[in-house]
Every structure is written in C-alpha cells, then in structure tokens.
C-alpha cells in the first residue's frame, strides 16, 4: 500500500497540530520534512521517542516542533508510522502537509489509518467501530461502552460462542459421516442444549441494542399536544435552556424546533411541535402539518395535556391520532400544580408541572425505561446496527438448526450452524464483505 499522510487534529487554528504518516516510506518522508535540532538523523533515536527539530520543505525551514517514529509492527497501523507535531496555525499545518506530499506521501482517505490497523491485524472490525464510537461519543456511557469494545470484550464473547458452535458443527458432521461408530461424546439432546445456550447468550447481547442505540445515536422524540399545554416549557426543561419561546398566547410555536438533549446517558433527538388544532392561519396550519409528520416518524412521543382543565375536542383528536402508536407514547399531564381533572388511555403516564419541575424525575425515569436501560444486566452493550443485524441472523440460523435436529436430517442442522458461525464472523470482519468494510470506514474522519 502507498504511504499516506493527513492532519489528525481538527482543522482550524489551535495551539498544536498533528500530522500522521503511515506506510513503507513513512520514515523516508519524515527524514525529508524533519531535521532534529541535535544534528543527528531521526533514525538514530529509539522508536517512540519525542525528538525536537525543524520542519522544512523544498524552500527551507518554516516551523519547529516534535517528531515521533513508530516502526512496524509496533505501531497503531502495523506499518512504519511517523507523527509530526507542529504549531497549530492553519498555514503551518497546510504547509507541513504539503511538504509531506512533496516528500512522497499521498493524501489519506476517511478512516485510512484505522482501516490499515484492521487490514494488518492490529484490531478487529468491531474494535475499529469502537474507535469511531470513542470519537463520536456524546455521553459518558457511550464512551465507556466504546472503550470496553476497543478492549475486545465483545470480540471475546462472540469468539466463545463461535467456538461452541464450531464444536457442535464438528460433532454433527462426525455423526453424519460415521453413524455406526462412536465418533462423538455429544448426543443429539446435548447438541440441542449447546445450541440453546449459544442462542440465549446471543439474545442477551441483542437485547442491549435498544439501549445502545439510545446512548449513541439518540431516540427520535417529538413533544406533541394542543396549543398552550406547556410543550415549549417542557422542551426548555429537557434542554436545560430557553430553547423555545414561551408565552401565554396559544399557537406561539409555529414550526418544529429541534435539539439533541441528554437525559442522563440517553440522547433524545427532540422536536417541539406546533400545537395541533384546526387553524385557518396559513403559517400555523403549515406548522401543524409538519407536526403531524414528526409524530408519524418519531420513535418516542411525549404527548402533553393540560391537566388543569377537562379534555377538549383537540385533546381527543390527538388521542385518536396516537391510537395506533400507544406503545411509543409517554403521556404528560402537565400543570398538576393547579389540580388535575383528566385521565388518559395511555399506559405510560406522568403527572407533573413543567413550571415547578415537580414530577420531572418521574418523566426521566419513564424515558430511561423506554430506552431499555432497566433491562441491561451486562456492561457489554451492542451499539452498532451492523453487529445487531449479524447477531439476529445468527439467532435465526440457530433456531433453524434446532428445528433440524428435532425433525430433519443432521446435515441440514450442520448447514444452519455454519451460517450462524458465518454471521457472527461478520462482527469482527472474518466473513465481512468489502462493501461492509468500506461502509464502516466511510464514516470516519480523515486523519483517523
């Protein structure tokens, strides 16, 4: 592979910047653009040592800083790697990067360095995804989960399950090839029990994905209700700031207001919508139409009702609109500090006052329950939809294998087990297609 270079720190002005170079000519490129202040050659220093010196191009020196060499295979990428730390001015960064290209490097693509680490066997595909998680994390829990995955915790669990499935498949084929000989220590019932154990472990992992998605991508959430029920006040309460205008005038919110907010370690991709009611006013009617669209696509709907007055026709219209969405609705009976005269048909319901904040903790607990936090009994959480899909396919194939053991031929069971093993192999890249690999690294930033 060619030798590549990229700026690995965020673009823009800063105190320092880092340019990373990786490939078989990394040392040569480094020697051309960096001269140690001591007058020695940088290769005379031990690998990993920070060396002070001067950065240069064909016109001479233009900055001073530090250079580090990490030699194959003891580097992040598994290749010879150089890291150049210069001052963080935008001109200096660009000048040093151009110097690296002048010295023989080529521009790195998105995720190029992590991709090379994966290709060279330094990390698995799931660990590569964990690197992306560490970069993208917005919550402490997502950071913690990504670090555990980078340490190989998910890989170890999947490897254990795969090893059990491989042994079971080998037993099945031994039974097929030598039916009259005692070639296996495992009966059909024992094979079925081993498959069931593997399935249960995978179900436990798959059950964490809802929560994993909530802490990483966020839950598409909409606040809905008729005008003047306190939707915008609740929006501001969740945001922790005055994100939406609040007045006593019904219909103040005319459009959808969006914000990503945190409820402890759960992310809500939150939309406050225009109050739903009949309106002849053009702008408000357009906002109401958008509100209904947001409700249709939301995963979580926080339906706000004014508890201080009896239900109106507009409240009933909202309840009708949400009739087929009850499993994703949390009803908030707001203004409970003024008394409460209503009940809703929704199973999940909170009585609160957005003005006094009374009942807010109860709402947050409902959100945590909706996100699946209470169902988690392991520190290893599946965040990636790709990994979740692979686990689900493995479970389906194990189910097929169990069915085959109980009524069909052994060879069908063996084929089903092999497909389960192949699906799990995608998680760490052993059986992943090039398209899957490309898709994963396309979401990385250049320089990582």
FILUMRO-172535 format. One record per residue (C-alpha): residue in one letter; z negated, x, y; residue number from 0. Coordinates in nm, 2 decimals. Last residue first. Layout:
BEGIN
PT  type       z       x       y  seq
PT     A       Z       X       Y  NUM
...
This chain:
BEGIN
PT  type       z       x       y  seq
PT     X   -1.19   -0.81    0.87  447
PT     X   -0.99   -0.67    1.16  446
PT     X   -0.77   -0.98    1.19  445
PT     X   -0.98   -1.29    1.15  444
PT     X   -1.00   -1.46    0.81  443
PT     X   -0.84   -1.80    0.74  442
PT     X   -0.52   -1.65    0.59  441
PT     X   -0.74   -1.47    0.34  440
PT     X   -0.82   -1.78    0.14  439
PT     X   -0.47   -1.92    0.15  438
PT     X   -0.31   -1.59    0.03  437
PT     X   -0.55   -1.58   -0.27  436
PT     X   -0.47   -1.94   -0.36  435
PT     X   -0.09   -1.88   -0.33  434
PT     X   -0.12   -1.56   -0.54  433
PT     X   -0.26   -1.77   -0.82  432
PT     X   -0.63   -1.74   -0.93  431
PT     X   -0.69   -1.65   -1.30  430
PT     X   -0.94   -1.37   -1.26  429
PT     X   -1.00   -1.45   -0.89  428
PT     X   -1.37   -1.50   -0.89  427
PT     X   -1.36   -1.88   -0.88  426
PT     X   -1.02   -1.90   -1.06  425
PT     X   -1.18   -1.78   -1.38  424
PT     X   -1.38   -2.10   -1.39  423
PT     X   -1.05   -2.30   -1.43  422
PT     X   -0.93   -2.06   -1.70  421
PT     X   -1.25   -2.09   -1.90  420
PT     X   -1.22   -2.47   -1.89  419
PT     X   -0.86   -2.45   -2.00  418
PT     X   -0.96   -2.23   -2.29  417
PT     X   -1.23   -2.49   -2.39  416
PT     X   -0.97   -2.76   -2.39  415
PT     X   -0.74   -2.55   -2.61  414
PT     X   -1.02   -2.49   -2.86  413
PT     X   -1.11   -2.85   -2.87  412
PT     X   -0.75   -2.94   -2.95  411
PT     X   -0.76   -2.67   -3.23  410
PT     X   -1.07   -2.83   -3.38  409
PT     X   -0.89   -3.16   -3.46  408
PT     X   -0.99   -3.50   -3.32  407
PT     X   -1.29   -3.72   -3.35  406
PT     X   -1.62   -3.57   -3.23  405
PT     X   -1.50   -3.21   -3.16  404
PT     X   -1.20   -3.35   -2.96  403
PT     X   -1.43   -3.56   -2.74  402
PT     X   -1.65   -3.26   -2.67  401
PT     X   -1.34   -3.06   -2.58  400
PT     X   -1.22   -3.33   -2.34  399
PT     X   -1.56   -3.33   -2.17  398
PT     X   -1.54   -2.95   -2.14  397
PT     X   -1.19   -2.99   -1.99  396
PT     X   -1.33   -3.24   -1.72  395
PT     X   -1.62   -3.01   -1.65  394
PT     X   -1.39   -2.71   -1.60  393
PT     X   -1.17   -2.92   -1.36  392
PT     X   -1.48   -3.01   -1.16  391
PT     X   -1.59   -2.64   -1.14  390
PT     X   -1.24   -2.54   -1.01  389
PT     X   -1.25   -2.81   -0.75  388
PT     X   -1.59   -2.70   -0.63  387
PT     X   -1.48   -2.34   -0.60  386
PT     X   -1.18   -2.44   -0.39  385
PT     X   -1.39   -2.67   -0.18  384
PT     X   -1.61   -2.37   -0.09  383
PT     X   -1.98   -2.42   -0.01  382
PT     X   -2.13   -2.43   -0.36  381
PT     X   -2.50   -2.37   -0.31  380
PT     X   -2.72   -2.12   -0.50  379
PT     X   -3.08   -2.16   -0.39  378
PT     X   -3.14   -2.43   -0.66  377
PT     X   -3.32   -2.76   -0.66  376
PT     X   -3.09   -2.94   -0.42  375
PT     X   -3.11   -3.32   -0.44  374
PT     X   -3.32   -3.36   -0.12  373
PT     X   -3.05   -3.19    0.09  372
PT     X   -2.78   -3.43   -0.02  371
PT     X   -2.62   -3.48    0.32  370
PT     X   -2.73   -3.84    0.33  369
PT     X   -3.09   -3.74    0.26  368
PT     X   -3.08   -3.50    0.55  367
PT     X   -2.93   -3.77    0.78  366
PT     X   -3.21   -4.01    0.67  365
PT     X   -3.47   -3.74    0.75  364
PT     X   -3.31   -3.70    1.10  363
PT     X   -3.34   -4.07    1.16  362
PT     X   -3.71   -4.07    1.06  361
PT     X   -3.76   -3.77    1.30  360
PT     X   -3.61   -3.98    1.58  359
PT     X   -3.85   -4.27    1.52  358
PT     X   -4.01   -4.24    1.87  357
PT     X   -3.78   -4.04    2.09  356
PT     X   -3.91   -4.23    2.39  355
PT     X   -3.56   -4.32    2.52  354
PT     X   -3.39   -4.31    2.18  353
PT     X   -3.64   -4.56    2.06  352
PT     X   -3.65   -4.61    1.69  351
PT     X   -3.63   -4.84    1.39  350
PT     X   -3.43   -4.67    1.11  349
PT     X   -3.21   -4.84    0.85  348
PT     X   -3.04   -4.72    0.53  347
PT     X   -2.98   -5.03    0.30  346
PT     X   -2.77   -5.20    0.56  345
PT     X   -2.78   -5.58    0.60  344
PT     X   -2.95   -5.55    0.93  343
PT     X   -3.27   -5.70    1.07  342
PT     X   -3.35   -5.82    1.42  341
PT     X   -3.63   -5.92    1.66  340
PT     X   -3.79   -5.59    1.75  339
PT     X   -4.02   -5.50    2.04  338
PT     X   -3.95   -5.32    2.36  337
PT     X   -4.05   -4.98    2.21  336
PT     X   -3.80   -5.06    1.93  335
PT     X   -3.52   -4.99    2.18  334
PT     X   -3.28   -4.90    1.90  333
PT     X   -3.24   -5.04    1.55  332
PT     X   -3.04   -4.75    1.40  331
PT     X   -2.83   -4.84    1.10  330
PT     X   -2.73   -4.55    0.88  329
PT     X   -2.39   -4.63    0.73  328
PT     X   -2.19   -4.43    0.46  327
PT     X   -2.26   -4.66    0.16  326
PT     X   -2.21   -4.97    0.38  325
PT     X   -1.85   -4.89    0.44  324
PT     X   -1.69   -5.21    0.31  323
PT     X   -1.89   -5.43    0.54  322
PT     X   -1.86   -5.19    0.84  321
PT     X   -1.62   -5.41    1.04  320
PT     X   -1.82   -5.72    0.95  319
PT     X   -2.14   -5.55    1.08  318
PT     X   -1.95   -5.46    1.40  317
PT     X   -1.83   -5.82    1.44  316
PT     X   -2.18   -5.94    1.39  315
PT     X   -2.31   -5.72    1.67  314
PT     X   -2.03   -5.85    1.90  313
PT     X   -2.12   -6.21    1.81  312
PT     X   -2.48   -6.13    1.93  311
PT     X   -2.78   -6.02    1.74  310
PT     X   -3.12   -6.12    1.89  309
PT     X   -3.26   -5.89    2.17  308
PT     X   -3.50   -5.60    2.17  307
PT     X   -3.34   -5.44    1.86  306
PT     X   -3.03   -5.33    2.04  305
PT     X   -2.81   -5.21    1.75  304
PT     X   -2.67   -4.86    1.68  303
PT     X   -2.45   -4.79    1.38  302
PT     X   -2.46   -4.43    1.28  301
PT     X   -2.15   -4.39    1.06  300
PT     X   -2.12   -4.10    0.82  299
PT     X   -1.79   -3.98    0.66  298
PT     X   -1.59   -4.09    0.96  297
PT     X   -1.22   -4.18    0.92  296
PT     X   -1.24   -4.56    0.98  295
PT     X   -1.51   -4.53    1.24  294
PT     X   -1.30   -4.29    1.45  293
PT     X   -1.01   -4.53    1.44  292
PT     X   -1.23   -4.81    1.55  291
PT     X   -1.35   -4.60    1.85  290
PT     X   -0.99   -4.52    1.94  289
PT     X   -0.91   -4.89    1.98  288
PT     X   -1.23   -4.93    2.18  287
PT     X   -1.12   -4.65    2.42  286
PT     X   -0.78   -4.82    2.47  285
PT     X   -0.95   -5.15    2.54  284
PT     X   -1.17   -4.97    2.80  283
PT     X   -0.87   -4.83    2.98  282
PT     X   -0.68   -5.16    2.99  281
PT     X   -0.96   -5.40    3.09  280
PT     X   -0.91   -5.71    2.89  279
PT     X   -1.20   -5.64    2.66  278
PT     X   -1.34   -5.78    2.34  277
PT     X   -1.63   -5.56    2.22  276
PT     X   -1.70   -5.22    2.06  275
PT     X   -1.88   -4.99    2.29  274
PT     X   -1.68   -4.67    2.34  273
PT     X   -1.75   -4.40    2.09  272
PT     X   -1.99   -4.10    2.06  271
PT     X   -1.83   -3.86    1.81  270
PT     X   -2.03   -3.60    1.61  269
PT     X   -1.92   -3.33    1.38  268
PT     X   -2.27   -3.31    1.24  267
PT     X   -2.39   -2.98    1.10  266
PT     X   -2.70   -2.97    0.87  265
PT     X   -2.94   -2.68    0.89  264
PT     X   -3.20   -2.86    1.11  263
PT     X   -2.99   -3.14    1.25  262
PT     X   -2.72   -2.93    1.43  261
PT     X   -2.46   -3.06    1.67  260
PT     X   -2.08   -3.04    1.69  259
PT     X   -1.96   -3.25    1.99  258
PT     X   -1.71   -3.52    2.05  257
PT     X   -1.69   -3.79    2.32  256
PT     X   -1.45   -4.08    2.24  255
PT     X   -1.34   -4.27    2.54  254
PT     X   -1.46   -4.54    2.79  253
PT     X   -1.84   -4.48    2.78  252
PT     X   -1.98   -4.67    3.07  251
PT     X   -1.90   -5.01    2.90  250
PT     X   -2.22   -5.19    2.98  249
PT     X   -2.38   -5.06    3.30  248
PT     X   -2.74   -4.95    3.25  247
PT     X   -2.62   -4.59    3.28  246
PT     X   -2.60   -4.28    3.05  245
PT     X   -2.32   -4.03    3.09  244
PT     X   -2.27   -3.83    2.77  243
PT     X   -2.35   -3.46    2.69  242
PT     X   -2.69   -3.46    2.86  241
PT     X   -2.85   -3.20    2.63  240
PT     X   -3.03   -3.17    2.30  239
PT     X   -2.71   -3.28    2.12  238
PT     X   -2.89   -3.53    1.90  237
PT     X   -3.08   -3.67    2.20  236
PT     X   -2.77   -3.68    2.41  235
PT     X   -2.58   -3.88    2.14  234
PT     X   -2.88   -4.11    2.11  233
PT     X   -2.87   -4.18    2.49  232
PT     X   -2.50   -4.23    2.46  231
PT     X   -2.54   -4.49    2.18  230
PT     X   -2.82   -4.68    2.36  229
PT     X   -2.72   -5.04    2.28  228
PT     X   -2.54   -5.08    2.61  227
PT     X   -2.20   -5.16    2.47  226
PT     X   -2.16   -5.27    2.11  225
PT     X   -2.22   -5.02    1.84  224
PT     X   -2.09   -4.69    1.69  223
PT     X   -2.20   -4.33    1.67  222
PT     X   -1.95   -4.14    1.45  221
PT     X   -2.00   -3.86    1.21  220
PT     X   -1.76   -3.62    1.04  219
PT     X   -2.01   -3.41    0.84  218
PT     X   -2.01   -3.04    0.90  217
PT     X   -1.80   -2.75    0.77  216
PT     X   -2.08   -2.51    0.66  215
PT     X   -2.41   -2.68    0.63  214
PT     X   -2.27   -3.03    0.54  213
PT     X   -2.01   -2.88    0.30  212
PT     X   -2.29   -2.70    0.10  211
PT     X   -2.49   -3.03    0.10  210
PT     X   -2.20   -3.21   -0.06  209
PT     X   -2.13   -2.91   -0.28  208
PT     X   -2.47   -2.89   -0.44  207
PT     X   -2.40   -3.14   -0.72  206
PT     X   -2.11   -2.92   -0.85  205
PT     X   -2.37   -2.65   -0.93  204
PT     X   -2.59   -2.88   -1.13  203
PT     X   -2.28   -3.03   -1.30  202
PT     X   -2.18   -2.68   -1.40  201
PT     X   -2.51   -2.62   -1.57  200
PT     X   -2.49   -2.95   -1.74  199
PT     X   -2.14   -2.88   -1.87  198
PT     X   -2.25   -2.54   -2.01  197
PT     X   -2.54   -2.71   -2.19  196
PT     X   -2.31   -2.98   -2.33  195
PT     X   -2.06   -2.72   -2.45  194
PT     X   -2.34   -2.54   -2.64  193
PT     X   -2.47   -2.86   -2.78  192
PT     X   -2.12   -2.95   -2.90  191
PT     X   -2.08   -2.61   -3.07  190
PT     X   -2.42   -2.67   -3.23  189
PT     X   -2.31   -3.01   -3.37  188
PT     X   -1.99   -2.85   -3.50  187
PT     X   -2.20   -2.58   -3.68  186
PT     X   -2.24   -2.23   -3.55  185
PT     X   -2.30   -1.92   -3.76  184
PT     X   -1.93   -1.87   -3.81  183
PT     X   -1.70   -1.71   -4.07  182
PT     X   -1.85   -1.89   -4.37  181
PT     X   -1.52   -1.93   -4.56  180
PT     X   -1.32   -2.24   -4.65  179
PT     X   -1.21   -2.33   -4.30  178
PT     X   -1.09   -1.98   -4.22  177
PT     X   -0.84   -2.01   -3.94  176
PT     X   -0.97   -2.33   -3.79  175
PT     X   -1.34   -2.23   -3.81  174
PT     X   -1.27   -1.89   -3.66  173
PT     X   -1.08   -2.07   -3.38  172
PT     X   -1.38   -2.29   -3.30  171
PT     X   -1.62   -2.00   -3.32  170
PT     X   -1.40   -1.80   -3.08  169
PT     X   -1.39   -2.10   -2.84  168
PT     X   -1.77   -2.12   -2.85  167
PT     X   -1.82   -1.75   -2.78  166
PT     X   -1.57   -1.78   -2.49  165
PT     X   -1.76   -2.09   -2.36  164
PT     X   -2.10   -1.90   -2.36  163
PT     X   -1.94   -1.61   -2.19  162
PT     X   -1.79   -1.84   -1.93  161
PT     X   -2.12   -2.00   -1.85  160
PT     X   -2.29   -1.66   -1.80  159
PT     X   -2.00   -1.54   -1.59  158
PT     X   -2.02   -1.85   -1.37  157
PT     X   -2.39   -1.79   -1.31  156
PT     X   -2.33   -1.42   -1.23  155
PT     X   -2.05   -1.50   -1.00  154
PT     X   -2.26   -1.75   -0.80  153
PT     X   -2.53   -1.49   -0.75  152
PT     X   -2.29   -1.21   -0.66  151
PT     X   -2.47   -1.05   -0.37  150
PT     X   -2.20   -1.20   -0.14  149
PT     X   -2.29   -1.54   -0.28  148
PT     X   -2.66   -1.48   -0.18  147
PT     X   -2.55   -1.37    0.16  146
PT     X   -2.33   -1.68    0.20  145
PT     X   -2.61   -1.91    0.11  144
PT     X   -2.85   -1.75    0.36  143
PT     X   -2.59   -1.76    0.64  142
PT     X   -2.51   -2.13    0.56  141
PT     X   -2.89   -2.20    0.57  140
PT     X   -2.94   -2.03    0.90  139
PT     X   -2.67   -2.25    1.05  138
PT     X   -2.34   -2.18    1.24  137
PT     X   -2.20   -1.94    0.98  136
PT     X   -1.83   -1.84    1.04  135
PT     X   -1.87   -1.46    0.99  134
PT     X   -2.12   -1.48    0.70  133
PT     X   -1.90   -1.75    0.54  132
PT     X   -1.59   -1.54    0.56  131
PT     X   -1.77   -1.26    0.38  130
PT     X   -1.88   -1.52    0.12  129
PT     X   -1.52   -1.61    0.06  128
PT     X   -1.46   -1.24   -0.03  127
PT     X   -1.76   -1.27   -0.26  126
PT     X   -1.60   -1.57   -0.44  125
PT     X   -1.28   -1.36   -0.48  124
PT     X   -1.47   -1.08   -0.64  123
PT     X   -1.56   -0.75   -0.46  122
PT     X   -1.48   -0.38   -0.49  121
PT     X   -1.20   -0.45   -0.75  120
PT     X   -0.92   -0.28   -0.55  119
PT     X   -0.75   -0.61   -0.49  118
PT     X   -1.07   -0.77   -0.36  117
PT     X   -1.15   -0.48   -0.12  116
PT     X   -0.79   -0.48   -0.02  115
PT     X   -0.82   -0.85    0.07  114
PT     X   -1.13   -0.77    0.27  113
PT     X   -0.94   -0.52    0.48  112
PT     X   -0.64   -0.74    0.53  111
PT     X   -0.83   -1.05    0.63  110
PT     X   -0.56   -1.15    0.88  109
PT     X   -0.29   -0.88    0.89  108
PT     X   -0.33   -0.51    0.97  107
PT     X   -0.09   -0.35    1.21  106
PT     X    0.08   -0.03    1.07  105
PT     X   -0.06    0.32    1.07  104
PT     X    0.14    0.64    1.12  103
PT     X   -0.01    0.83    1.41  102
PT     X    0.18    0.62    1.68  101
PT     X    0.02    0.31    1.52  100
PT     X   -0.32    0.48    1.55   99
PT     X   -0.25    0.57    1.91   98
PT     X   -0.15    0.21    1.98   97
PT     X   -0.50    0.10    1.86   96
PT     X   -0.66    0.36    2.08   95
PT     X   -0.47    0.24    2.39   94
PT     X   -0.55   -0.12    2.31   93
PT     X   -0.92   -0.05    2.28   92
PT     X   -0.92    0.17    2.59   91
PT     X   -0.74   -0.09    2.80   90
PT     X   -0.97   -0.37    2.69   89
PT     X   -1.28   -0.17    2.78   88
PT     X   -1.52   -0.14    2.49   87
PT     X   -1.58    0.23    2.47   86
PT     X   -1.47    0.38    2.14   85
PT     X   -1.60    0.36    1.78   84
PT     X   -1.34    0.47    1.52   83
PT     X   -1.38    0.37    1.16   82
PT     X   -1.18    0.56    0.90   81
PT     X   -1.11    0.44    0.54   80
PT     X   -0.98    0.61    0.23   79
PT     X   -0.94    0.32   -0.02   78
PT     X   -1.19    0.11   -0.21   77
PT     X   -1.18   -0.14    0.07   76
PT     X   -1.55   -0.12    0.16   75
PT     X   -1.56    0.25    0.09   74
PT     X   -1.68    0.48   -0.19   73
PT     X   -1.36    0.48   -0.39   72
PT     X   -1.20    0.64   -0.19   71
PT     X   -1.34    0.82    0.12   70
PT     X   -1.54    0.68    0.41   69
PT     X   -1.48    0.87    0.73   68
PT     X   -1.67    0.79    1.05   67
PT     X   -1.56    0.85    1.41   66
PT     X   -1.76    0.84    1.73   65
PT     X   -1.67    0.82    2.10   64
PT     X   -1.48    0.98    2.38   63
PT     X   -1.18    0.85    2.58   62
PT     X   -0.83    0.93    2.70   61
PT     X   -0.74    1.27    2.55   60
PT     X   -0.38    1.38    2.55   59
PT     X   -0.03    1.24    2.62   58
PT     X    0.06    1.20    2.25   57
PT     X   -0.26    1.01    2.19   56
PT     X   -0.62    1.11    2.20   55
PT     X   -0.97    1.01    2.12   54
PT     X   -1.25    1.26    2.18   53
PT     X   -1.55    1.37    1.97   52
PT     X   -1.88    1.27    1.82   51
PT     X   -1.91    1.25    1.44   50
PT     X   -2.10    0.98    1.26   49
PT     X   -2.14    1.10    0.89   48
PT     X   -2.01    0.86    0.63   47
PT     X   -1.82    1.13    0.44   46
PT     X   -1.97    1.48    0.50   45
PT     X   -1.82    1.67    0.78   44
PT     X   -1.55    1.94    0.73   43
PT     X   -1.29    1.65    0.71   42
PT     X   -1.34    1.59    1.08   41
PT     X   -1.19    1.93    1.16   40
PT     X   -1.42    2.15    1.37   39
PT     X   -1.40    2.20    1.75   38
PT     X   -1.75    2.07    1.79   37
PT     X   -1.63    1.78    2.01   36
PT     X   -1.46    1.64    1.70   35
PT     X   -1.08    1.56    1.77   34
PT     X   -0.96    1.20    1.70   33
PT     X   -0.61    1.05    1.71   32
PT     X   -0.42    1.28    1.48   31
PT     X   -0.72    1.35    1.24   30
PT     X   -0.78    0.98    1.21   29
PT     X   -0.42    0.91    1.11   28
PT     X   -0.43    1.18    0.84   27
PT     X   -0.77    1.05    0.71   26
PT     X   -0.63    0.69    0.68   25
PT     X   -0.31    0.81    0.51   24
PT     X   -0.39    0.66    0.17   23
PT     X   -0.51    0.33    0.33   22
PT     X   -0.76    0.19    0.57   21
PT     X   -0.81    0.22    0.95   20
PT     X   -1.08    0.03    1.14   19
PT     X   -1.10    0.02    1.52   18
PT     X   -1.45   -0.06    1.66   17
PT     X   -1.53   -0.15    2.02   16
PT     X   -1.82   -0.06    2.25   15
PT     X   -2.00   -0.20    2.55   14
PT     X   -1.77   -0.50    2.59   13
PT     X   -1.45   -0.63    2.75   12
PT     X   -1.22   -0.85    2.54   11
PT     X   -1.12   -0.88    2.18   10
PT     X   -1.40   -0.93    1.93    9
PT     X   -1.47   -0.62    1.71    8
PT     X   -1.26   -0.51    1.42    7
PT     X   -0.96   -0.38    1.61    6
PT     X   -0.69   -0.32    1.36    5
PT     X   -0.53   -0.04    1.14    4
PT     X   -0.32   -0.03    0.83    3
PT     X   -0.21    0.24    0.58    2
PT     X    0.06    0.11    0.36    1
PT     X    0.00    0.00    0.00    0
